[in-house]
Amino acid sequence: MDLSKDKLVASVSRAKAELDSVLEHLARIHAFDPRGTRLVAHGLNNLMTVMLGTIDLLTFEIGGTVNAQATEFLRTLSTTTERAKALVGELFNSSTMSRPDYDFEFVDLNRIIVFAVDYYSRVAKQKGVEINYAEAQSTREVWADRIGLAVILDNLLSNAVKYTMAGKKVEISLREEEDSYLCSVCDQGPGLSEEDQSQLFQPGVRLSAVPTAGEPSTGYGLAVTKKVVDDMRGQVWCDTEYGHGACFRFRLPRNPPWK
């Protein structure tokens, strides 16, 4: 991989041009337009996901070389990007606490899960955590908002990886029911105490469990997850026993309400 100074400068210039474009777009959005803020936050989240993936690739490419300084730079960049991603998550969370405008359509839930697993498997691997999901061989469509689904899976998988110790697993399943699909995200973390269970899905509440690698936690992820699931006529809950992990499950309808 050619990491010449000229190419790095060109990459930074392109990134700056894209940032200028985003800032120009932000300037045209009404200050009180929650949908606009929501979409921009989602776009920034995707950009940071790409950045983290690229950092992983670069780290892999230079792995084993004598360039310890470059490795340390990449580690710092990765940590900083993760923190920025968490802040963007807070922006998304705060913008969705008011009722957003949803774009309902038939969405393949299986495909959204696969995308989420693909990203978080890389994150989990760095912690020595394994994510298992038996991908469905056909579509599993629900009547939902595509961005909302991505937010649900992002929050639940992020939490599962955060609270699972090295050498343990995160298990995901998708089950067809009569008029809905049930998705379960189960970790092998510390589980939730009775006090924590009583405060689940409340905005701004940080539970007593501590992320196993010092990852950031905003206290809003589960509250936003519940709101989005509720808005899409679904249900979300947690089956847990203290000391034995937690299974977060959500159910979404397969068809619009008029069918």
N, C-alpha and C positions, 0 to 999 in steps of 0.2 A: 504494500500500500504506500503510495507516494504522499508523504506528509510534508512536502516542501513549503517553504515560507510563502511563496507566491500563491499556492493553492489555499493555504490557510487564510491569507489575506482576502482572497476572492470569496471564500466561504463566509467570512465575517461580513464582507460587504453585502453579500446576498441576504444574509440574516438581518442586517440592518435595514435593507430595503423592504423586506417583509414586515419588520417591526414598524417601520414608518407607514406602511400600508394599513396595518392593524390600527395604529393610532389615528390615522385619517378616518377609518371606518368608525372608530369609537366616537370621534368628534361629531359624526352625523347622526348618532343615535340619541334619541330623547333621553334626558337624564332619568326619567321615571318609567322607562320602558323595560319591564322585567324580562320580557321575551328576548329583547336585544341583548341585555346583559347576560342572560342565560346562554344564548347561542355563542356569544363571544367567549364566555368562560369555557364552554364546551370545546370550542375551537382551540383555545390556548391549551387546554388539557391534552388534546390530541397532539398538538405540536410538541409538548413536553414529553409525551409518550414516545414520539419519534426520536427526540433528542436523547432520551435515556437508552433507547434501543441502539442508537448510533454510538453512544458512549460505550455500551457493552461490546459492540463489534470492534471498536478501536482498542479497547482494553484487551480483547482476545487477540487481536492482530499483533500487538506489541508485547504480549505476555511472554515471559521467558527471556526477554532481551535485557541488556545492561542499563536501559534507560529508565532507571528508577524514578527520576524526577518527573518524566512524562506520565508514568503510572500514577504518581501521587497527584499530579495536576488533574488527571481524569477522575480520580477518586473524589477529589474536592468538587469538581464540576458536577459529578453525579449526585453527591450529597446536596449541593446547592439547588440543583434542578428538582430533586425530590421535595425539598422544602418549598420551592416555588410552586410545585404541583399541588402541594397541600394547601397553600394559600389560595390558589385558583379554585380548589375544591371549596374553600370557605366562601369565595365569591359566588360560586354556583349555588351553594347551600343557602346563603342569605338571600339570593335573588329568587329562589324557589320556595321560600317560606310563605310568600304570597302566592295566590293561585296563578300558575303559569297558563299560557295557551298551549294546549296539546295538539299535536298533529296525529290523530288516530289513523291507523292503517293495519293491515295484516302484516305482522312481523314474524320472521322465523326466529323464535326464541333460542333454538338450538344453535343457530349461527352466531347470535350475539354471545352466547356462552362460550363458544369456541374461540371467538376473538378475545374475550376477556381472559380465558385460560391461557391462550397463547402468550399474552403479555405477562400475566402474573406468574407463569411458570418460570420465566427468566428471573423475575424478582425473587421468587421462592428458592430457586436454585442457588442464589447467592447466600441464602440462609441455611442451605442444606435441607430444605422442605420440599416434599413432592406433592404435586397436584394431580389427582386422578379424575378423569371424566370420560365416560364411555359415550363417545359422540354418536348421536342418532344418525341412522342411514337415510332418513327422509326428513322433510320439513316438519317443524312443530310450530305451527302458526298460532299467535295470540293476537287479540285486538288491542293494540297498545300504541304508545308513543315510542318511537325508536330511540330517541335521546334519553327518555325516561328509563327505558330498559337498560341502556348502557350505564346510567348512573346507579341503578339498583345493583347490577352485577359488580360494578367498580367498587362500590362501598362494601358489599358483602365479602368479595374476594380479598379486597385490601385488608379488611379486619381479620379474616381467617388466616392470612399469611402473617400479619403482624403478631398475632397471639399464639402461633404454633411454634414449638421449639424445634431446633435442628434435629434431624433424624425422624421427624414425625410427618404425618400426611394430612392433606386437605382433600376431602372426598366430595364430589359434586354429582348430583343425579337429577334427571328430568323424567317425570312420570306423567303419563297421559291419564286423565280422569274423564268422567262423563262429559262435562262441558267446560273443562279447564285443563291447564297444565300446572303441575306442582314441581317446583325447583327447590332442591335442598343443597345448602353449602355447609358442610360439617368439618369442624377443625378438631385437632387433638391438643387444644390449648388448656388453660387452667379451668375452664368452665366459669359459670357465673354464680356468685353468692345470692342468697335470697334477697338481700338488700339491693344488689345490682339488678336483679330481675324485676324488682318493683319500680326501677327507674328507667327501664329500657325504653327506647324510642322517644325520650324527652330531650328537646333541643338544649344544647349547651352543657349537658351532663356528661362528665368524664367518669367512667366506671372505675372500680378499684383495680381491675386487671391491668397489667403493665405490658406494653409491646416488648417482645423478647429481644429486639435489637435497637431499642431506643427510637423507633419510628415516631413521627409526630402524630398527634391525635387531636382533632378539633372539638369533639363532643357533639358534632352536628350530623355526622354521616348516617347514623341509624334513624334519626328523626326525619331526615330528608327521604330516606328509603321508605319509611312508613307512609309519609305524605304522598309520595309518588305512587306507591302501590295502591293506597286508598283512592287516590284520584282516578286510577285506572280500573276501579271496581274490583280490586283484588284484596287478598288478605296476606299479612306477614306476621310471623311469630317466631319464637325461639324455644327449642327443646334443649334443656341443659341440666347438668348436675355438677355441682361444684367439685372440681378436681378431675372431671371426666369429659372435658370439652363441651362444645356448643354446636347445635345444628340450627342455623337460621333457614327458615322455609318461607317461600312465598308462592301464592297461587294466583294465576291470572286467567280471565275468561278467554275462550277460544273464539267467541263471536261477539259482534256488537250487540248492544242491549235490545235492539228492535228485532233480532232474530229469535 
